């Protein structure tokens, strides 16, 4: 799970609870409905590490809002794809497309 530091000018200034830099690919999914999580788990066919953050829980609200505010997202779900510690792609609910469907397509290709 990602926690932002006080410096906001670079992704590398984020502190990591899990050791993301030893993993190859990670998907951070910030959600408010568990059906969104089930859909991602069932349909993604690649092997990667998922970090699910429930925005309705107390800890999830703090972590989720800090990540979403860093990336400029306001709506749920928000999905961030990280490869070797570098953000690769972000999927926003603010777009007209469904971020869950778009992330599944991206991860399965």
N, C-alpha and C positions, 0 to 999 in steps of 0.2 A: 504494500500500500504506500502511496506517495504522500509525503507531507511537505508543504512548501516552507522554505526558509524565509528570512526577512528580505533577502535580495531576490528581486523578481525579474532580473534582466536576462536570465538564461535558464534553460531546463537543467543544466548541470548543477545548479545551486539548490536542487531539491534534495531533501534527506529521504532516505529509503528505509522503511522498516524491514522489508524483505530484500534480499540481496539480488536486485534486478540485474546488476551488471554481469552476473555469472549465467544468467538465463539468455536464451537467444531471442525469444519473442514473448511478449506479455500483452494481454488485453485488460485494460482497466475499464470496467463497466459500472457506471453510476446509475442506479435505477430506483424507482419508487414502487414498481409493481413486480412481484415475483414471477409473473408470467413472462416478462421480458428476459429474465435470467434463464428460465427453462427453454425458451426458444433458442437462445444463443448456445446453450449447452448441447441441445439436441441436434442442431443443424451445422455446427462448425466441425469440419472433418480434419483439420490440421491439428498437430500437437503443439500446444502452447499453454502458457500459464495464465489463468484467469484470476483477476482480483475483482471481486464483486463488492460494491459499496452500496449498502441500503441507506438511502437518503432520509428514510423515515425513522431510523434509530438515532440515539443521541450521539454516539461516536461517529456513525456514518454521516450524520448531518454536518458535523464539523469538518471531517475529512473531505466529504463530497463537495461541500460548498467552497472549500479552499482550492480544490483542484479545478472545479468549474469556473470559479472567478478568475483564476490564473489564465485559463484558456478562453475566457470570455463567453462562457455558456451559461444560460439561465434555466433552460428547460431540461426535463428528464425524458428519456435516457440520454446519457452522454458517454461516448466510447472513445478511448484513447489507445492506439496501438503503439507499442514501444519495442524496438529491436535493438538489442545490445546497448541499452541505456539511452538511446536516442529516439525521440518521438518521430514516428513515421507518418501517421495519419490520425486525424480526429474526425469523429462523426457527431454532428450537432443535430438536436431536435429542432433548432430554429430553421434549418433548411426545410424545403418543401418535401423532401424525401424522408422515408422512415429510416432512422439511423441503425436500427437492428438489422433490417434487410440489407442495407448498404454494407454494413460491417461483415455480415455473413458472406455476401458476394465477394468482398475484398479478401477475406481470409481463406475462402475456398478456392481462389484462383492462384 
